[in-house]
Amino acid sequence: MQVLTAAVTKAGKRLLRDFGEVEQLQVSMKGPGDFVSQADLRAEETLRQELTKARPGWAFLMEESGSHGSADWEYRWVVDPLDGTTNFLHGIPHWAVSVGVERRISADKTELVAGCVYNPAADELFWAEKGMGAFLNDKRLRVSGRRNMLEAVFATGIPFASVPRKPEFVAILNKLMPQVAGIRRFGAAALDLCWVAAGRYDGYWELGIKPWDFAAGQVIVREAGGTITDPEGNDPWPAGNIVAGNATLHPRLREIVAEGIASIRP
């Protein structure tokens, strides 16, 4: 964990300097609404250097540069150097560096065992290790204790541009909105999950996000006492269909998400 927190903090501090000069960043488009900047690439390289130096035998799965290391790895870093890139490029201080640790159990099975998410703009470091609890800086985290859907606030990610699954999203939203206090879309999946762990949100759902978007957050939610599955109740890793929440509200949120998906299928 010391290795992990040191690496994400170093990458995050550098990103924060770039954030102060966001207008001067060189930006290229890699897909509709999905941008990559020189800052993003530099942060990924910083993480690769720092983590390789500390754990030279570990492999990588990285958002920008893909897989690196031995094919029969025992441990792998799952890296998102800049989650919330669009926020970053628009000067919105809600973005993070996210790194999860994946352990191979058998030839065809792995598990997530640690994670760290750092929001440099707020200087908030979320971290967890399996069996050790979840923390924000040095404060222990617990998911919210709310039990009533009408009092609950949920987070999600809205499909954009050419991203599929818009019909499912609309169907889920139509079913959920009348039953809750509010729905938020802040644009950084890693932080959405951390905010569930911190009790700021009562739950979160999103469909089809990438492994690096939620590897760290999945561990943090579970270690904060939360539940995270796919809409069918199975482990969401690595497919990325996510339903997260406290033990009381998660079953109902999962049911609504599953109903919304089923309602648009022929």
N, C-alpha and C positions, 0 to 999 in steps of 0.2 A: 504494500500500500504506500510506503514511503517513496518507492520508485515511481509509482503511478501518479501520486499527487505532485511530486516534484516536476514530472514531465508535463502534465497538463497545465500547471501553473506557469512554467517557463513559456510554453506555447501561447497561453492565454495573455500573458503580459505583453508579448510581442504583438499579438493581434490587437490589443487595446491601443497600442501606439498607432497602428495602422488605422484603427477606427477613428482616431482623432484627425486623420487626413483622408477620410473616405472619399472626398471629391477627387483626389488625385490618383486613386487606385486604378490600375489597368484591369479592365474587366472584359471578359469574353463570355459569350452566351453558349452554353452547352445543351440547351433545351429550353422549351417555353417556360418562362418563369423560374428557371433553375440556373443560377449563375455561378461562375467560378472566378475567383479573383487571384491575383498574385499573392495576396495575404493568405488565402486559403492554402495554396500550394506550399508557401513557406512554413506555415504552421504544421502541415503534415510532415514535411521534411524534418522539422525540429523534433517532432514526436518520434519519428522513426530513428533518428540519431540517438536521442536520449534513452529510449527504451531498448534499442539494440545494444547500447553500451552497457546497460545494467543487466540485461537478460539476452545474451547473444544467441542462444539456441531457440528462442521463441519465434514463432511465425507471426505474420500480419495479415489482416483483412482491412484494407483502407479504402475510404470512399473514392478518393481521386485516382489512386494508382493501383488498386486491386490487391491481389494476393501476392505475398512474398514469403520465402522461407521453405523449409522442407515440407513435402507432401504428407509425411507421417508425423507431423508435429504433435507434441503432447500438450503444449499451451500455445494460445494464439491471442494477440492483441487485436481487438476489433475497434477501429479508429474512425471517428468523425472529427476532423480538425476544426470544422466550423459549422455547427448545426444552427440553422437560422441565418443562412447566408443572405437571403433577401432582406431580412431585417438589418443586417450588418451594412449592406450596401445602400440602404435608405436612411442610415443614421439612427436606427431604432435600437436602443440599448438592451435588446433581449435576444441573446445568442450565446453559444457555449462551445467549449471543447469537451468532447465526450470520448472516453475510452473504456471498453469493457474487456474482461479477461474470460476467454473460453477454454475449457479443459476437455480433452478427449477422454471419454470413459471406455469406449470400445471402438471397433473399426467403423461402426456406423452410428455412433451416438456421442454427443457432447453435452456439456452443461456450462452455464454461465456462473462464474464463481466470485467475481469482483467487478466493481465499476466505479468510475469517477467522472463527474460532470462539473465543469468549472465555468461560471459566468463572471468574466473579469469585470464587466461594467458595474456589477453589483458587489463584486468581491465575495461571491458565494460559492463555496466548494462543497458539493454533495458527494458523499462516498459511502461505500458499503463493501463488506466482504461476507461471503456466505457463512452463516452461523454466528456472526459477530455484531449484527445490528447495522443500522444506517444512521448517517450523521450529516448535519449541515455545519461546516467548520468544526467546532468542538461540541456541538449540541446534538443530543440524541433525537432522532426523528420518529414520529408515529403518524400513521394515517389518521384522517378525521374520524370522529366518533358519531357523525350524523347518521340517523336511521330513517329519516323521512325524505322521500324523493322531492317533495315540494319545497324543502329547505336546501336542497343540494345544488351545487354549481359544478358543471362538468366541462371538460375541455375536449377539443377535437382538432383535427386538421382538415381543412376544406380542399377538395381536389381542385387543381388549377389547370388552365389551358388544355393541353392534350392528354392530361392524366386521366385514366379510365376510372370507373366506379362512381361517376357522378350520380347516376340514378339511385344506387344503393345509399349514397350519402343523403340525398334529398329525402328518401323514404324513411331513413333512420331519424333524421332531423324532425320530420313531420310528426313522427310518433313520440319523440322524446320531449320536444319543446313544451307541450301543454302540461307535462308532468313534473317540471323542475323549476328551480328558482332562476337559473341562468345557464347559458352555454357560452364558452369563450374560445377564441381562436387566436393564439398569440404567435404562432409561426415557428416554434422550435420544439420538436417532439421530445428531445432529451430533457428539456426543462419542464415540459408538461408532465412527464412521469415523475420528475423530482418534486414538482409541486403537489402531485398526488401524495407522494411519500411524506411531504411536510404538512399535509392537511390543508393546504391552500385551496386545492381542488378536492372534490369528493370522488371524482372518477375521470376517466379519459378513455376515448375510443378513437381508433383510426384504422383504415384498411390499407394494406399493401405498402407499408413503410419498409425501408431497407434495414438490414441487420445492424449496421453501424448507428442508425437512428435510435435504437432502443436497447442495445446490448447492455450498456451500463445502467440505464434506467430500470430495466427489468429486475436486476439484482437489488437496486436501491428500494424499489417499491416493495418487494417481498421481504426485505430485511427490516422495513418500517412497519411490517404487519399487514401489508396489503395483499390483494389477490390480483394476479395478472394472467389472463388466458387469451385464447382466441374466441370467436363467437360461439364455437361448439363446446367450449370448456376445456380444450386441450392446450398444451404448451405452445405459445405463439412463436417460439424460436425454431427456425429462422424466417418463417414465412412472412411475419410482420402484419398479421391481422390482430389488432390489439384491443382488449377490453380490460381496463384496470380500475380498481376502486377498493374501498374498505370491504370487510367481509359481509356487512349487512347490505350495502347497496350494489355490490358487484353482480349478484345473481339477477337482479332486475334490469340493470343496465345491459348485461349480456343478453338477456331475453329480448329486450327491445332491439338491440343491434341485429340479432339473429332473425327476428321477425321482419325488420326492414329489408334485410338482404333477401329473404325468402319471398317477400311481397312483389319484387320486380322480376323474379325468375319465371319463365314460362311454365 
